[in-house]
Amino acid sequence: MLVRVFGIFGIILGAAYFNEGVAILGLFSFALSQKANDVVVRYLLFVTWDFLFGTALIVAGIGVLLLKEWARVMWLGLMPALVLVHLGI
């Protein structure tokens, strides 16, 4: 039962990251229209990380919800990576 709660948490967290990536994508297109190259690179970095973590967390969350072994390993790898990326930013 507790494992499935982690799966639901992963799906919610992944959806939040994916949503943030979509929101930043709008700012990215605005930066492209203004030809602000330094801002474009910064936004591209954040959009890429948000989509990567959002998609990976949703996939891992669904796998954990279905009690798959590969998802447990993926989840245990994603959480420290997520913390390290946030500390780096």
Protein Blocks (a to p, Z undefined) as FASTA:
>chain_A
ZZmmmmmmmmmmmmmmmmmmmmmmmmmmmmmmnopaklmmmmmmmmmmmmmmmmmmmmmm
mmmmnopaklmmmmmmmmmmmmmmmmmZZ
